Amino acid sequence: MKKTFSILCLATLFFSCSSGPEDAVKNFTENLTKGKVEEAKKYATESTGAMLDMASGVGIVPVDPDFKFEMLNDSIVGDRAWITIANPNGRSEVMEVVKIDGDWLVNMKAKF
C-alpha cells in the first residue's frame, strides 16, 4: 500500500510539472503541422483558435509531417512567455504564450 501511494505521488508530481509554456508551444506546433487543427486549438487562446478556424476554412494551414520541434530559447515574465523555436526553413520564430486560468496557451497575433 505504501509503495502504491509513493508511485501515485511521484506520477502526480511528474504530470503536474510537465505543462509549461514550452510544452504548450510543442503540443500546438506538432499538432498543427500534422493538420490536427482541433487538437492544436487545445493549446491556444480563444482568438488564436478563431484564426486557426479561419485559416483552415480557406485551406492555408501549413502541414509538414516531418516537422521536428526544437526550442532555441525561452523568456518567461509572470504570466507571459516567449518561446523561440527553429523552423524547417532555417529561420527562428518567437511564439508568445500566456497563462490563463493556470494553463499556458499559445497567443498568435494576425500579421498584416
Phi and psi restraints in degrees (range 20) as a CNS / XPLOR table:
assign (resid 1 and name C) (resid 2 and name N)
       (resid 2 and name CA) (resid 2 and name C) 1.0 -64.1 20.0 2
assign (resid 2 and name N) (resid 2 and name CA)
       (resid 2 and name C) (resid 3 and name N) 1.0 -37.6 20.0 2
assign (resid 2 and name C) (resid 3 and name N)
       (resid 3 and name CA) (resid 3 and name C) 1.0 -66.5 20.0 2
assign (resid 3 and name N) (resid 3 and name CA)
       (resid 3 and name C) (resid 4 and name N) 1.0 -41.8 20.0 2
assign (resid 3 and name C) (resid 4 and name N)
       (resid 4 and name CA) (resid 4 and name C) 1.0 -62.7 20.0 2
assign (resid 4 and name N) (resid 4 and name CA)
       (resid 4 and name C) (resid 5 and name N) 1.0 -42.2 20.0 2
assign (resid 4 and name C) (resid 5 and name N)
       (resid 5 and name CA) (resid 5 and name C) 1.0 -62.9 20.0 2
assign (resid 5 and name N) (resid 5 and name CA)
       (resid 5 and name C) (resid 6 and name N) 1.0 -42.8 20.0 2
assign (resid 5 and name C) (resid 6 and name N)
       (resid 6 and name CA) (resid 6 and name C) 1.0 -61.9 20.0 2
assign (resid 6 and name N) (resid 6 and name CA)
       (resid 6 and name C) (resid 7 and name N) 1.0 -41.4 20.0 2
assign (resid 6 and name C) (resid 7 and name N)
       (resid 7 and name CA) (resid 7 and name C) 1.0 -65.2 20.0 2
assign (resid 7 and name N) (resid 7 and name CA)
       (resid 7 and name C) (resid 8 and name N) 1.0 -42.0 20.0 2
assign (resid 7 and name C) (resid 8 and name N)
       (resid 8 and name CA) (resid 8 and name C) 1.0 -63.1 20.0 2
assign (resid 8 and name N) (resid 8 and name CA)
       (resid 8 and name C) (resid 9 and name N) 1.0 -41.6 20.0 2
assign (resid 8 and name C) (resid 9 and name N)
       (resid 9 and name CA) (resid 9 and name C) 1.0 -64.3 20.0 2
assign (resid 9 and name N) (resid 9 and name CA)
       (resid 9 and name C) (resid 10 and name N) 1.0 -42.5 20.0 2
assign (resid 9 and name C) (resid 10 and name N)
       (resid 10 and name CA) (resid 10 and name C) 1.0 -64.8 20.0 2
assign (resid 10 and name N) (resid 10 and name CA)
       (resid 10 and name C) (resid 11 and name N) 1.0 -43.5 20.0 2
assign (resid 10 and name C) (resid 11 and name N)
       (resid 11 and name CA) (resid 11 and name C) 1.0 -63.5 20.0 2
assign (resid 11 and name N) (resid 11 and name CA)
       (resid 11 and name C) (resid 12 and name N) 1.0 -41.3 20.0 2
assign (resid 11 and name C) (resid 12 and name N)
       (resid 12 and name CA) (resid 12 and name C) 1.0 -63.0 20.0 2
assign (resid 12 and name N) (resid 12 and name CA)
       (resid 12 and name C) (resid 13 and name N) 1.0 -43.6 20.0 2
assign (resid 12 and name C) (resid 13 and name N)
       (resid 13 and name CA) (resid 13 and name C) 1.0 -62.2 20.0 2
assign (resid 13 and name N) (resid 13 and name CA)
       (resid 13 and name C) (resid 14 and name N) 1.0 -44.5 20.0 2
assign (resid 13 and name C) (resid 14 and name N)
       (resid 14 and name CA) (resid 14 and name C) 1.0 -61.0 20.0 2
assign (resid 14 and name N) (resid 14 and name CA)
       (resid 14 and name C) (resid 15 and name N) 1.0 -48.5 20.0 2
assign (resid 14 and name C) (resid 15 and name N)
       (resid 15 and name CA) (resid 15 and name C) 1.0 -72.5 20.0 2
assign (resid 15 and name N) (resid 15 and name CA)
       (resid 15 and name C) (resid 16 and name N) 1.0 -30.6 20.0 2
assign (resid 15 and name C) (resid 16 and name N)
       (resid 16 and name CA) (resid 16 and name C) 1.0 -74.8 20.0 2
assign (resid 16 and name N) (resid 16 and name CA)
       (resid 16 and name C) (resid 17 and name N) 1.0 -22.6 20.0 2
assign (resid 16 and name C) (resid 17 and name N)
       (resid 17 and name CA) (resid 17 and name C) 1.0 -95.7 20.0 2
assign (resid 17 and name N) (resid 17 and name CA)
       (resid 17 and name C) (resid 18 and name N) 1.0 -0.8 20.0 2
assign (resid 17 and name C) (resid 18 and name N)
       (resid 18 and name CA) (resid 18 and name C) 1.0 -95.2 20.0 2
assign (resid 18 and name N) (resid 18 and name CA)
       (resid 18 and name C) (resid 19 and name N) 1.0 5.1 20.0 2
assign (resid 18 and name C) (resid 19 and name N)
       (resid 19 and name CA) (resid 19 and name C) 1.0 -119.0 20.0 2
assign (resid 19 and name N) (resid 19 and name CA)
       (resid 19 and name C) (resid 20 and name N) 1.0 84.8 20.0 2
assign (resid 19 and name C) (resid 20 and name N)
       (resid 20 and name CA) (resid 20 and name C) 1.0 -113.8 20.0 2
assign (resid 20 and name N) (resid 20 and name CA)
       (resid 20 and name C) (resid 21 and name N) 1.0 -171.3 20.0 2
assign (resid 20 and name C) (resid 21 and name N)
       (resid 21 and name CA) (resid 21 and name C) 1.0 -61.8 20.0 2
assign (resid 21 and name N) (resid 21 and name CA)
       (resid 21 and name C) (resid 22 and name N) 1.0 -37.9 20.0 2
assign (resid 21 and name C) (resid 22 and name N)
       (resid 22 and name CA) (resid 22 and name C) 1.0 -62.1 20.0 2
assign (resid 22 and name N) (resid 22 and name CA)
       (resid 22 and name C) (resid 23 and name N) 1.0 -42.1 20.0 2
assign (resid 22 and name C) (resid 23 and name N)
       (resid 23 and name CA) (resid 23 and name C) 1.0 -62.9 20.0 2
assign (resid 23 and name N) (resid 23 and name CA)
       (resid 23 and name C) (resid 24 and name N) 1.0 -39.5 20.0 2
assign (resid 23 and name C) (resid 24 and name N)
       (resid 24 and name CA) (resid 24 and name C) 1.0 -62.0 20.0 2
assign (resid 24 and name N) (resid 24 and name CA)
       (resid 24 and name C) (resid 25 and name N) 1.0 -46.0 20.0 2
assign (resid 24 and name C) (resid 25 and name N)
       (resid 25 and name CA) (resid 25 and name C) 1.0 -65.7 20.0 2
assign (resid 25 and name N) (resid 25 and name CA)
       (resid 25 and name C) (resid 26 and name N) 1.0 -42.3 20.0 2
assign (resid 25 and name C) (resid 26 and name N)
       (resid 26 and name CA) (resid 26 and name C) 1.0 -60.9 20.0 2
assign (resid 26 and name N) (resid 26 and name CA)
       (resid 26 and name C) (resid 27 and name N) 1.0 -50.0 20.0 2
assign (resid 26 and name C) (resid 27 and name N)
       (resid 27 and name CA) (resid 27 and name C) 1.0 -63.6 20.0 2
assign (resid 27 and name N) (resid 27 and name CA)
       (resid 27 and name C) (resid 28 and name N) 1.0 -41.7 20.0 2
assign (resid 27 and name C) (resid 28 and name N)
       (resid 28 and name CA) (resid 28 and name C) 1.0 -61.8 20.0 2
assign (resid 28 and name N) (resid 28 and name CA)
       (resid 28 and name C) (resid 29 and name N) 1.0 -53.8 20.0 2
assign (resid 28 and name C) (resid 29 and name N)
       (resid 29 and name CA) (resid 29 and name C) 1.0 -67.6 20.0 2
assign (resid 29 and name N) (resid 29 and name CA)
       (resid 29 and name C) (resid 30 and name N) 1.0 -40.1 20.0 2
assign (resid 29 and name C) (resid 30 and name N)
       (resid 30 and name CA) (resid 30 and name C) 1.0 -64.6 20.0 2
assign (resid 30 and name N) (resid 30 and name CA)
       (resid 30 and name C) (resid 31 and name N) 1.0 -41.5 20.0 2
assign (resid 30 and name C) (resid 31 and name N)
       (resid 31 and name CA) (resid 31 and name C) 1.0 -69.0 20.0 2
assign (resid 31 and name N) (resid 31 and name CA)
       (resid 31 and name C) (resid 32 and name N) 1.0 -41.6 20.0 2
assign (resid 31 and name C) (resid 32 and name N)
       (resid 32 and name CA) (resid 32 and name C) 1.0 -63.9 20.0 2
assign (resid 32 and name N) (resid 32 and name CA)
       (resid 32 and name C) (resid 33 and name N) 1.0 -42.9 20.0 2
assign (resid 32 and name C) (resid 33 and name N)
       (resid 33 and name CA) (resid 33 and name C) 1.0 -71.6 20.0 2
assign (resid 33 and name N) (resid 33 and name CA)
       (resid 33 and name C) (resid 34 and name N) 1.0 -13.2 20.0 2
assign (resid 33 and name C) (resid 34 and name N)
       (resid 34 and name CA) (resid 34 and name C) 1.0 -95.1 20.0 2
assign (resid 34 and name N) (resid 34 and name CA)
       (resid 34 and name C) (resid 35 and name N) 1.0 1.9 20.0 2
assign (resid 34 and name C) (resid 35 and name N)
       (resid 35 and name CA) (resid 35 and name C) 1.0 81.6 20.0 2
assign (resid 35 and name N) (resid 35 and name CA)
       (resid 35 and name C) (resid 36 and name N) 1.0 11.5 20.0 2
assign (resid 35 and name C) (resid 36 and name N)
       (resid 36 and name CA) (resid 36 and name C) 1.0 -92.2 20.0 2
assign (resid 36 and name N) (resid 36 and name CA)
       (resid 36 and name C) (resid 37 and name N) 1.0 74.4 20.0 2
assign (resid 36 and name C) (resid 37 and name N)
       (resid 37 and name CA) (resid 37 and name C) 1.0 -63.1 20.0 2
assign (resid 37 and name N) (resid 37 and name CA)
       (resid 37 and name C) (resid 38 and name N) 1.0 -45.0 20.0 2
assign (resid 37 and name C) (resid 38 and name N)
       (resid 38 and name CA) (resid 38 and name C) 1.0 -62.4 20.0 2
assign (resid 38 and name N) (resid 38 and name CA)
       (resid 38 and name C) (resid 39 and name N) 1.0 -38.2 20.0 2
assign (resid 38 and name C) (resid 39 and name N)
       (resid 39 and name CA) (resid 39 and name C) 1.0 -69.7 20.0 2
assign (resid 39 and name N) (resid 39 and name CA)
       (resid 39 and name C) (resid 40 and name N) 1.0 -40.6 20.0 2
assign (resid 39 and name C) (resid 40 and name N)
       (resid 40 and name CA) (resid 40 and name C) 1.0 -61.6 20.0 2
assign (resid 40 and name N) (resid 40 and name CA)
       (resid 40 and name C) (resid 41 and name N) 1.0 -36.6 20.0 2
assign (resid 40 and name C) (resid 41 and name N)
       (resid 41 and name CA) (resid 41 and name C) 1.0 -63.1 20.0 2
assign (resid 41 and name N) (resid 41 and name CA)
       (resid 41 and name C) (resid 42 and name N) 1.0 -21.1 20.0 2
assign (resid 41 and name C) (resid 42 and name N)
       (resid 42 and name CA) (resid 42 and name C) 1.0 -66.5 20.0 2
assign (resid 42 and name N) (resid 42 and name CA)
       (resid 42 and name C) (resid 43 and name N) 1.0 -19.6 20.0 2
assign (resid 42 and name C) (resid 43 and name N)
       (resid 43 and name CA) (resid 43 and name C) 1.0 -111.4 20.0 2
assign (resid 43 and name N) (resid 43 and name CA)
       (resid 43 and name C) (resid 44 and name N) 1.0 21.3 20.0 2
assign (resid 43 and name C) (resid 44 and name N)
       (resid 44 and name CA) (resid 44 and name C) 1.0 -130.7 20.0 2
assign (resid 44 and name N) (resid 44 and name CA)
       (resid 44 and name C) (resid 45 and name N) 1.0 155.9 20.0 2
assign (resid 44 and name C) (resid 45 and name N)
       (resid 45 and name CA) (resid 45 and name C) 1.0 -67.8 20.0 2
assign (resid 45 and name N) (resid 45 and name CA)
       (resid 45 and name C) (resid 46 and name N) 1.0 166.9 20.0 2
assign (resid 45 and name C) (resid 46 and name N)
       (resid 46 and name CA) (resid 46 and name C) 1.0 -60.6 20.0 2
assign (resid 46 and name N) (resid 46 and name CA)
       (resid 46 and name C) (resid 47 and name N) 1.0 -42.5 20.0 2
assign (resid 46 and name C) (resid 47 and name N)
       (resid 47 and name CA) (resid 47 and name C) 1.0 -67.5 20.0 2
assign (resid 47 and name N) (resid 47 and name CA)
       (resid 47 and name C) (resid 48 and name N) 1.0 -35.8 20.0 2
assign (resid 47 and name C) (resid 48 and name N)
       (resid 48 and name CA) (resid 48 and name C) 1.0 -67.5 20.0 2
assign (resid 48 and name N) (resid 48 and name CA)
       (resid 48 and name C) (resid 49 and name N) 1.0 -39.4 20.0 2
assign (resid 48 and name C) (resid 49 and name N)
       (resid 49 and name CA) (resid 49 and name C) 1.0 -61.0 20.0 2
assign (resid 49 and name N) (resid 49 and name CA)
       (resid 49 and name C) (resid 50 and name N) 1.0 -39.1 20.0 2
assign (resid 49 and name C) (resid 50 and name N)
       (resid 50 and name CA) (resid 50 and name C) 1.0 -65.3 20.0 2
assign (resid 50 and name N) (resid 50 and name CA)
       (resid 50 and name C) (resid 51 and name N) 1.0 -39.7 20.0 2
assign (resid 50 and name C) (resid 51 and name N)
       (resid 51 and name CA) (resid 51 and name C) 1.0 -63.7 20.0 2
assign (resid 51 and name N) (resid 51 and name CA)
       (resid 51 and name C) (resid 52 and name N) 1.0 -39.2 20.0 2
assign (resid 51 and name C) (resid 52 and name N)
       (resid 52 and name CA) (resid 52 and name C) 1.0 -64.6 20.0 2
assign (resid 52 and name N) (resid 52 and name CA)
       (resid 52 and name C) (resid 53 and name N) 1.0 -39.9 20.0 2
assign (resid 52 and name C) (resid 53 and name N)
       (resid 53 and name CA) (resid 53 and name C) 1.0 -60.9 20.0 2
assign (resid 53 and name N) (resid 53 and name CA)
       (resid 53 and name C) (resid 54 and name N) 1.0 -44.0 20.0 2
assign (resid 53 and name C) (resid 54 and name N)
       (resid 54 and name CA) (resid 54 and name C) 1.0 -65.4 20.0 2
assign (resid 54 and name N) (resid 54 and name CA)
       (resid 54 and name C) (resid 55 and name N) 1.0 -44.6 20.0 2
assign (resid 54 and name C) (resid 55 and name N)
       (resid 55 and name CA) (resid 55 and name C) 1.0 -64.6 20.0 2
assign (resid 55 and name N) (resid 55 and name CA)
       (resid 55 and name C) (resid 56 and name N) 1.0 -41.5 20.0 2
assign (resid 55 and name C) (resid 56 and name N)
       (resid 56 and name CA) (resid 56 and name C) 1.0 -71.4 20.0 2
assign (resid 56 and name N) (resid 56 and name CA)
       (resid 56 and name C) (resid 57 and name N) 1.0 -28.3 20.0 2
assign (resid 56 and name C) (resid 57 and name N)
       (resid 57 and name CA) (resid 57 and name C) 1.0 -65.3 20.0 2
assign (resid 57 and name N) (resid 57 and name CA)
       (resid 57 and name C) (resid 58 and name N) 1.0 -30.2 20.0 2
assign (resid 57 and name C) (resid 58 and name N)
       (resid 58 and name CA) (resid 58 and name C) 1.0 -103.5 20.0 2
assign (resid 58 and name N) (resid 58 and name CA)
       (resid 58 and name C) (resid 59 and name N) 1.0 5.8 20.0 2
assign (resid 58 and name C) (resid 59 and name N)
       (resid 59 and name CA) (resid 59 and name C) 1.0 76.1 20.0 2
assign (resid 59 and name N) (resid 59 and name CA)
       (resid 59 and name C) (resid 60 and name N) 1.0 31.6 20.0 2
assign (resid 59 and name C) (resid 60 and name N)
       (resid 60 and name CA) (resid 60 and name C) 1.0 -115.3 20.0 2
assign (resid 60 and name N) (resid 60 and name CA)
       (resid 60 and name C) (resid 61 and name N) 1.0 29.8 20.0 2
assign (resid 60 and name C) (resid 61 and name N)
       (resid 61 and name CA) (resid 61 and name C) 1.0 -83.7 20.0 2
assign (resid 61 and name N) (resid 61 and name CA)
       (resid 61 and name C) (resid 62 and name N) 1.0 121.1 20.0 2
assign (resid 61 and name C) (resid 62 and name N)
       (resid 62 and name CA) (resid 62 and name C) 1.0 -71.7 20.0 2
assign (resid 62 and name N) (resid 62 and name CA)
       (resid 62 and name C) (resid 63 and name N) 1.0 124.1 20.0 2
assign (resid 62 and name C) (resid 63 and name N)
       (resid 63 and name CA) (resid 63 and name C) 1.0 -112.3 20.0 2
assign (resid 63 and name N) (resid 63 and name CA)
       (resid 63 and name C) (resid 64 and name N) 1.0 126.8 20.0 2
assign (resid 63 and name C) (resid 64 and name N)
       (resid 64 and name CA) (resid 64 and name C) 1.0 -142.1 20.0 2
assign (resid 64 and name N) (resid 64 and name CA)
       (resid 64 and name C) (resid 65 and name N) 1.0 91.6 20.0 2
assign (resid 64 and name C) (resid 65 and name N)
       (resid 65 and name CA) (resid 65 and name C) 1.0 -63.2 20.0 2
assign (resid 65 and name N) (resid 65 and name CA)
       (resid 65 and name C) (resid 66 and name N) 1.0 -16.4 20.0 2
assign (resid 65 and name C) (resid 66 and name N)
       (resid 66 and name CA) (resid 66 and name C) 1.0 -94.0 20.0 2
assign (resid 66 and name N) (resid 66 and name CA)
       (resid 66 and name C) (resid 67 and name N) 1.0 5.7 20.0 2
assign (resid 66 and name C) (resid 67 and name N)
       (resid 67 and name CA) (resid 67 and name C) 1.0 -59.5 20.0 2
assign (resid 67 and name N) (resid 67 and name CA)
       (resid 67 and name C) (resid 68 and name N) 1.0 133.0 20.0 2
assign (resid 67 and name C) (resid 68 and name N)
       (resid 68 and name CA) (resid 68 and name C) 1.0 -122.7 20.0 2
assign (resid 68 and name N) (resid 68 and name CA)
       (resid 68 and name C) (resid 69 and name N) 1.0 122.2 20.0 2
assign (resid 68 and name C) (resid 69 and name N)
       (resid 69 and name CA) (resid 69 and name C) 1.0 -69.3 20.0 2
assign (resid 69 and name N) (resid 69 and name CA)
       (resid 69 and name C) (resid 70 and name N) 1.0 129.8 20.0 2
assign (resid 69 and name C) (resid 70 and name N)
       (resid 70 and name CA) (resid 70 and name C) 1.0 -140.8 20.0 2
assign (resid 70 and name N) (resid 70 and name CA)
       (resid 70 and name C) (resid 71 and name N) 1.0 111.5 20.0 2
assign (resid 70 and name C) (resid 71 and name N)
       (resid 71 and name CA) (resid 71 and name C) 1.0 -84.0 20.0 2
assign (resid 71 and name N) (resid 71 and name CA)
       (resid 71 and name C) (resid 72 and name N) 1.0 133.9 20.0 2
assign (resid 71 and name C) (resid 72 and name N)
       (resid 72 and name CA) (resid 72 and name C) 1.0 -102.0 20.0 2
assign (resid 72 and name N) (resid 72 and name CA)
       (resid 72 and name C) (resid 73 and name N) 1.0 -35.2 20.0 2
assign (resid 72 and name C) (resid 73 and name N)
       (resid 73 and name CA) (resid 73 and name C) 1.0 -162.3 20.0 2
assign (resid 73 and name N) (resid 73 and name CA)
       (resid 73 and name C) (resid 74 and name N) 1.0 157.2 20.0 2
assign (resid 73 and name C) (resid 74 and name N)
       (resid 74 and name CA) (resid 74 and name C) 1.0 -143.0 20.0 2
assign (resid 74 and name N) (resid 74 and name CA)
       (resid 74 and name C) (resid 75 and name N) 1.0 154.2 20.0 2
assign (resid 74 and name C) (resid 75 and name N)
       (resid 75 and name CA) (resid 75 and name C) 1.0 -143.1 20.0 2
assign (resid 75 and name N) (resid 75 and name CA)
       (resid 75 and name C) (resid 76 and name N) 1.0 120.0 20.0 2
assign (resid 75 and name C) (resid 76 and name N)
       (resid 76 and name CA) (resid 76 and name C) 1.0 -121.1 20.0 2
assign (resid 76 and name N) (resid 76 and name CA)
       (resid 76 and name C) (resid 77 and name N) 1.0 124.9 20.0 2
assign (resid 76 and name C) (resid 77 and name N)
       (resid 77 and name CA) (resid 77 and name C) 1.0 -132.0 20.0 2
assign (resid 77 and name N) (resid 77 and name CA)
       (resid 77 and name C) (resid 78 and name N) 1.0 103.9 20.0 2
assign (resid 77 and name C) (resid 78 and name N)
       (resid 78 and name CA) (resid 78 and name C) 1.0 62.6 20.0 2
assign (resid 78 and name N) (resid 78 and name CA)
       (resid 78 and name C) (resid 79 and name N) 1.0 -122.0 20.0 2
assign (resid 78 and name C) (resid 79 and name N)
       (resid 79 and name CA) (resid 79 and name C) 1.0 -96.7 20.0 2
assign (resid 79 and name N) (resid 79 and name CA)
       (resid 79 and name C) (resid 80 and name N) 1.0 18.5 20.0 2
assign (resid 79 and name C) (resid 80 and name N)
       (resid 80 and name CA) (resid 80 and name C) 1.0 -129.6 20.0 2
assign (resid 80 and name N) (resid 80 and name CA)
       (resid 80 and name C) (resid 81 and name N) 1.0 146.2 20.0 2
assign (resid 80 and name C) (resid 81 and name N)
       (resid 81 and name CA) (resid 81 and name C) 1.0 -144.5 20.0 2
assign (resid 81 and name N) (resid 81 and name CA)
       (resid 81 and name C) (resid 82 and name N) 1.0 154.0 20.0 2
assign (resid 81 and name C) (resid 82 and name N)
       (resid 82 and name CA) (resid 82 and name C) 1.0 -127.6 20.0 2
assign (resid 82 and name N) (resid 82 and name CA)
       (resid 82 and name C) (resid 83 and name N) 1.0 117.9 20.0 2
assign (resid 82 and name C) (resid 83 and name N)
       (resid 83 and name CA) (resid 83 and name C) 1.0 -110.2 20.0 2
assign (resid 83 and name N) (resid 83 and name CA)
       (resid 83 and name C) (resid 84 and name N) 1.0 123.3 20.0 2
assign (resid 83 and name C) (resid 84 and name N)
       (resid 84 and name CA) (resid 84 and name C) 1.0 -96.4 20.0 2
assign (resid 84 and name N) (resid 84 and name CA)
       (resid 84 and name C) (resid 85 and name N) 1.0 125.2 20.0 2
assign (resid 84 and name C) (resid 85 and name N)
       (resid 85 and name CA) (resid 85 and name C) 1.0 -122.0 20.0 2
assign (resid 85 and name N) (resid 85 and name CA)
       (resid 85 and name C) (resid 86 and name N) 1.0 159.5 20.0 2
assign (resid 85 and name C) (resid 86 and name N)
       (resid 86 and name CA) (resid 86 and name C) 1.0 -88.3 20.0 2
assign (resid 86 and name N) (resid 86 and name CA)
       (resid 86 and name C) (resid 87 and name N) 1.0 135.4 20.0 2
assign (resid 86 and name C) (resid 87 and name N)
       (resid 87 and name CA) (resid 87 and name C) 1.0 -97.2 20.0 2
assign (resid 87 and name N) (resid 87 and name CA)
       (resid 87 and name C) (resid 88 and name N) 1.0 155.4 20.0 2
assign (resid 87 and name C) (resid 88 and name N)
       (resid 88 and name CA) (resid 88 and name C) 1.0 -60.6 20.0 2
assign (resid 88 and name N) (resid 88 and name CA)
       (resid 88 and name C) (resid 89 and name N) 1.0 -23.4 20.0 2
assign (resid 88 and name C) (resid 89 and name N)
       (resid 89 and name CA) (resid 89 and name C) 1.0 -80.8 20.0 2
assign (resid 89 and name N) (resid 89 and name CA)
       (resid 89 and name C) (resid 90 and name N) 1.0 6.2 20.0 2
assign (resid 89 and name C) (resid 90 and name N)
       (resid 90 and name CA) (resid 90 and name C) 1.0 89.6 20.0 2
assign (resid 90 and name N) (resid 90 and name CA)
       (resid 90 and name C) (resid 91 and name N) 1.0 -4.5 20.0 2
assign (resid 90 and name C) (resid 91 and name N)
       (resid 91 and name CA) (resid 91 and name C) 1.0 -96.3 20.0 2
assign (resid 91 and name N) (resid 91 and name CA)
       (resid 91 and name C) (resid 92 and name N) 1.0 165.6 20.0 2
assign (resid 91 and name C) (resid 92 and name N)
       (resid 92 and name CA) (resid 92 and name C) 1.0 -106.3 20.0 2
assign (resid 92 and name N) (resid 92 and name CA)
       (resid 92 and name C) (resid 93 and name N) 1.0 157.1 20.0 2
assign (resid 92 and name C) (resid 93 and name N)
       (resid 93 and name CA) (resid 93 and name C) 1.0 -137.0 20.0 2
assign (resid 93 and name N) (resid 93 and name CA)
       (resid 93 and name C) (resid 94 and name N) 1.0 134.4 20.0 2
assign (resid 93 and name C) (resid 94 and name N)
       (resid 94 and name CA) (resid 94 and name C) 1.0 -97.9 20.0 2
assign (resid 94 and name N) (resid 94 and name CA)
       (resid 94 and name C) (resid 95 and name N) 1.0 127.0 20.0 2
assign (resid 94 and name C) (resid 95 and name N)
       (resid 95 and name CA) (resid 95 and name C) 1.0 -114.8 20.0 2
assign (resid 95 and name N) (resid 95 and name CA)
       (resid 95 and name C) (resid 96 and name N) 1.0 131.0 20.0 2
assign (resid 95 and name C) (resid 96 and name N)
       (resid 96 and name CA) (resid 96 and name C) 1.0 -86.0 20.0 2
assign (resid 96 and name N) (resid 96 and name CA)
       (resid 96 and name C) (resid 97 and name N) 1.0 139.3 20.0 2
assign (resid 96 and name C) (resid 97 and name N)
       (resid 97 and name CA) (resid 97 and name C) 1.0 -131.0 20.0 2
assign (resid 97 and name N) (resid 97 and name CA)
       (resid 97 and name C) (resid 98 and name N) 1.0 137.0 20.0 2
assign (resid 97 and name C) (resid 98 and name N)
       (resid 98 and name CA) (resid 98 and name C) 1.0 -123.7 20.0 2
assign (resid 98 and name N) (resid 98 and name CA)
       (resid 98 and name C) (resid 99 and name N) 1.0 149.8 20.0 2
assign (resid 98 and name C) (resid 99 and name N)
       (resid 99 and name CA) (resid 99 and name C) 1.0 -98.0 20.0 2
assign (resid 99 and name N) (resid 99 and name CA)
       (resid 99 and name C) (resid 100 and name N) 1.0 117.1 20.0 2
assign (resid 99 and name C) (resid 100 and name N)
       (resid 100 and name CA) (resid 100 and name C) 1.0 -125.8 20.0 2
assign (resid 100 and name N) (resid 100 and name CA)
       (resid 100 and name C) (resid 101 and name N) 1.0 122.3 20.0 2
assign (resid 100 and name C) (resid 101 and name N)
       (resid 101 and name CA) (resid 101 and name C) 1.0 50.5 20.0 2
assign (resid 101 and name N) (resid 101 and name CA)
       (resid 101 and name C) (resid 102 and name N) 1.0 39.5 20.0 2
assign (resid 101 and name C) (resid 102 and name N)
       (resid 102 and name CA) (resid 102 and name C) 1.0 86.5 20.0 2
assign (resid 102 and name N) (resid 102 and name CA)
       (resid 102 and name C) (resid 103 and name N) 1.0 -5.4 20.0 2
assign (resid 102 and name C) (resid 103 and name N)
       (resid 103 and name CA) (resid 103 and name C) 1.0 -109.0 20.0 2
assign (resid 103 and name N) (resid 103 and name CA)
       (resid 103 and name C) (resid 104 and name N) 1.0 136.0 20.0 2
assign (resid 103 and name C) (resid 104 and name N)
       (resid 104 and name CA) (resid 104 and name C) 1.0 -84.7 20.0 2
assign (resid 104 and name N) (resid 104 and name CA)
       (resid 104 and name C) (resid 105 and name N) 1.0 126.9 20.0 2
assign (resid 104 and name C) (resid 105 and name N)
       (resid 105 and name CA) (resid 105 and name C) 1.0 -132.0 20.0 2
assign (resid 105 and name N) (resid 105 and name CA)
       (resid 105 and name C) (resid 106 and name N) 1.0 138.9 20.0 2
assign (resid 105 and name C) (resid 106 and name N)
       (resid 106 and name CA) (resid 106 and name C) 1.0 -68.4 20.0 2
assign (resid 106 and name N) (resid 106 and name CA)
       (resid 106 and name C) (resid 107 and name N) 1.0 134.4 20.0 2
assign (resid 106 and name C) (resid 107 and name N)
       (resid 107 and name CA) (resid 107 and name C) 1.0 -125.0 20.0 2
assign (resid 107 and name N) (resid 107 and name CA)
       (resid 107 and name C) (resid 108 and name N) 1.0 95.0 20.0 2
assign (resid 107 and name C) (resid 108 and name N)
       (resid 108 and name CA) (resid 108 and name C) 1.0 -92.4 20.0 2
assign (resid 108 and name N) (resid 108 and name CA)
       (resid 108 and name C) (resid 109 and name N) 1.0 145.9 20.0 2
assign (resid 108 and name C) (resid 109 and name N)
       (resid 109 and name CA) (resid 109 and name C) 1.0 -115.2 20.0 2
assign (resid 109 and name N) (resid 109 and name CA)
       (resid 109 and name C) (resid 110 and name N) 1.0 142.8 20.0 2
assign (resid 109 and name C) (resid 110 and name N)
       (resid 110 and name CA) (resid 110 and name C) 1.0 -66.6 20.0 2
assign (resid 110 and name N) (resid 110 and name CA)
       (resid 110 and name C) (resid 111 and name N) 1.0 137.6 20.0 2
assign (resid 110 and name C) (resid 111 and name N)
       (resid 111 and name CA) (resid 111 and name C) 1.0 -110.3 20.0 2
assign (resid 111 and name N) (resid 111 and name CA)
       (resid 111 and name C) (resid 112 and name N) 1.0 125.5 20.0 2
